[in-house]
Amino acid sequence: MKNITFIISVMLLLLLACKNNKNVITTNLKSDSVDIPENIITYFYEKDSVQIIPNKVNTLVLYLSVSSTSPANPTSNSKFLVFDQKLNQILIQGNYENSLIKWYDNDQLLLTRFLGIIETPASSNIRYFLIDVYSKDVNEISSEKINQQL
């Protein structure tokens, strides 16, 4: 029962994060409908469902794959990379367990980490970080500042 509550919380937060960006494309890497550079395809697994999320000015693109949870594996894994379309190169890449990743502004990502075993949206074990895609700096940010931005 506790795992189901955690899974539902994560799914709800994922849906809310995706709903805010109307330009999000979700694709399977084997699909021919979206042109993805080869160095991006090799970063993800072949069966991954990848979200393609541009920043507001369409200069950088966040490629994000979130593994699904199951009773046997209750933790999700968010694997991501940011691609600069002008430079035609990957700026940053990484993966985090039990986390959500989305654009905060045009060159920073918001990383929401769910620490501990069971989390809810009102949990005190949720921590927020800003990732600068150019410098690769990761800095913790208060939830009050996040709420002001939203």
PyMOL commands that set and color helices and strands:
alter all, ss='L'
color gray80, all
select helices_A, chain A and resi 2-19+38-41+143-149
alter helices_A, ss='H'
color red, helices_A
select strands_A, chain A and resi 25-28+49-54+60-66+77-84+89-97+99-105+108-114+126-132+138-141
alter strands_A, ss='S'
color yellow, strands_A
deselect
rebuild
show_as cartoon
